[in-house]
Amino acid sequence: MAQVYELEPTPVVTIMHEDEIKSVEPVYCKIAAVPKYLGVSRSTALRLIQDAEDTEEFNDIVVSLSPTLKLVRLKVLDKFIAARHKKWMWAYEYFNKNDWI
């Protein structure tokens, strides 16, 4: 038989005012809300999520709860974006070092 734990409401675990709801750090996000979270277009957000799913390190970025509900792990998304930071600049740096002009 499973153990039953009784949790008493304490000020630490109880939201006492609606302003406190915003202070909770989100863990998951619906895919439709990711563009607003990142401040990018829908196509860019979907491309980033797909790129993350294609990599071995970040392939657990999406949690599928039902056929119509998929959530994105925000910490994994943030780590993926940080890992991609300035990766696009390799060509710019390469051509500037070799003085192609």
Buried (B, 14 or more C-beta within 10 A) or exposed (E): EEEEEEEEEEEEEEEEEEEEEEEEEEEBBEBEBBBEBBEBEEEEBBEBBEEBEEEEEBEEBBEEEEEEEBBBBBEBBEBBEEEBEEEEEEEEEEEEEEEEE
